[in-house]
C-alpha cells in the first residue's frame, strides 16, 4: 500500500511541478515512504526483542520476515512502475559525464583510455590503440 501511495504521489507531483521545486516537494514523500518501509522491521524487532537478544537465529528470522514483507513492493516498483516514473523524471539512469575524474587515472597520470574518452567526447574519430 505504501508503494502505491508513493508512486501515485510522485506522479501527481511530476504532473504539476518541475525542476528543483519538484525535488523539494518529493523529498518529504520519499522520507515518509522510507519510514513506512522500515516500520515493519522496527515493529518486529520490538515484538521479538527477548528472542533476538538470546539468539542470532531470531534476528535472522526477523530480517527474513521483513524482507518477505518488503520485497513484493520493491519488485512492483522496479518492474511495473519504473518506466512511468522515469518518464516523469524520477529514477533516471546515470548518465556518463566527462570530467577530471574520468580524465585522470591513479597518481594523476592520463591513460590512453581516459584520453580516448576525452577525444571521443570532443568528436574525434579514433582508431584502436
Secondary structure, DSSP 8 states (H G I E B T S, - for coil): -HHHHHHHHHHHHHHH--HHHHHHHHHHHHHHHHHHHHHHHHHHHHHTHHHHHH-HHHHHHHHHHHHHHHHHHHHHIIIIIHHHHHHTTSS-------SHHHHB-GGG-B-HHHHHHHHHHTT------
